Amino acid sequence: MQVIDAVVPGTAEDFIKNELFGKMGITIYGWQPGLGGLPAAGWRASITSRAMVKFGTLVMNKGKWNGEQLIPEAFITKATSKIITTGNDVKVFGGGKDISNQGYGYFWWNADMKVGDKSYYSASAQGGGQYIILIEELDLMVVVTGHERATPTLQITAERILPIFR
């Protein structure tokens, strides 16, 4: 948030409210301040399931919302790419036999999800039992809201949801 606060006119909070959430029609949200007083970056935020779908749609559309580029496409591509490979020992989504090649971008986790003999690249924003899972190849978004953090959400998606859409 410090970077956003430094490069936008006004504050990071005003920018998020007016240039992102406001333009997307997201009016119900909470964002607790971090130690420096700015909104905390990826955690301490709360949005509704409908807002999660809107945000997932924004990312699936490479930062465009209703024809307007709200976030640069290059940033979305980098954020959802595998910048750091975490390997299969890191069980971000509870792991599972159908999850491999896990990594991390800018606040987005990613992994290959296997269905039969085919693997699909997924990018997922998650925290506190809430998930936005994107499988671009299938034009598929899965939004999960819950509290149970130990649930193998990505494995369940690979086993029960992906077979319906492939």
N, C-alpha and C positions, 0 to 999 in steps of 0.2 A: 504494500500500500504506500510505502514511502516513495517509491518510484512514481506511482500514479499521482500522488500528492505533489510531487516536485515538477511534473511536466504538464499538468492540466491547469487551465485557469480556474481559480476557486480552490475548493478542497476535493479530496478523493471521494468523500461522502457525497458531496453535491454532484460530482461527475457521475457516480454510480446511480444516484437517484434520478438525475435529469437526462443523462445521455445514454443510459443503458436500461435500467428498470422502467423508467417513465415511458420511454419510447416503445417498450415491449408490453406496456399495460400491467406491469407488476407493481402493485400498490401495497400488498400485504407481505412484509418481510421484517426481519430483525437482524441487526448486525451489531454485535457487542464490540466495544473498543478494545484494542490491544494495549500493551503496556505504554506505548507512546501516544495514546489518545486517538490514533487513527483506527478505522475499522480493521479488525483482524482479517488476515488475508483469506485463507481457505476454510478455517474453522470458525466457530462462534457465529456463524450465519444461519439463519433459518428462513426458508421459503416454503410455500405451499407446493403440493404435488403438481398443480397446474403450472405454477411458476417453474418448477423443475422441467416440465415438458417444454415450456417456452425456451428455457435456457438450452436444453438439449437440441431443440430445433435450430436455435441460433448457431450452435456449434456445428450441427449437421450441414447447415447452409453456409459454412465457411465464414461466419461472422456477419452475414446479412440477415436483416429483419425487415420484412415488407419492402424489399428492394433497396434498403439503405444499409450501407456497410457500417455497422456499429463497432466492430472489432476488426482490425486488419486481418485479411485472410492468412497472411504469412505467420501471424502470431497464433492463430487457431491451429494451423498445420503444425507448428513447432510444439504448441502446448499438448496436442494429442499424439505426438510422435514419441518414440522410445528414445529419450535422451540418455537415460540411465537404465541399463539392464540389471534387474534385480535377481534374475535367475528363478528357478523353481523352488528354492528353499524359502523364499519370502511368500508367505501365504496371505496375501493381501485380501483375497476374497474367500478365504477358507480353503483355497487350493482345490485339488481334486484331480482325478485321472484325466479329465478332458481339458485341463488348463495348463498351458506351458508358455515359455518365452515371455515371462512377465517383465515389465519395466515401468518407467515413470517419466512423464513429461513435465509440464508446468501445471501442477495441481491435478493432473489427470494420470491415472494408472492405466496400464494397457497390458493385454495378454492375448495370446492366441487361444481361441475356443474351438475344440475339435468336436465335430459331429460326423460320425461314420469315418470316412477316409478324407474328409475335407476340413481344413482349418480356416477360421474367420478371425481377422484382427478386430479386437474390441478396444475401445477407449472408454474409461469409466471415471466419473467424478463420484466420490463417496466420502461419507463420514457419519459417524453416529448411527449407523443402520440405514442411512438414506443413500440411494444409488441412482445415478443416471448412467446407463450402459448404452453405448452406441456401437452398432455394427454397420458401418457405412456400406459395405458390399451388398447388404440386404436391405438397405434403407430402413433399418430397424432401430428403434429406441425402446428400451425397457426402463421404466421408472419404478423404483421400489422405495416405499416408506415403511419404516419399522424402527424397532429399538434394539433388536438382537444383533449384536455386532459379530457374533461367532458363527452365524449362519453362512454356509458356503454359497453365497448369492450367485457368483459367476458360474459355479459348477451346476447349480440348479437351472440357471439360464441356459447353459449348454445342453443339459440333459432333457429339459422339459419344454423350453420355449423355442430354441433354434430349430429343432426338427420340424416344427410346424411351418416355418417360413423358408426353409432352404429349398 
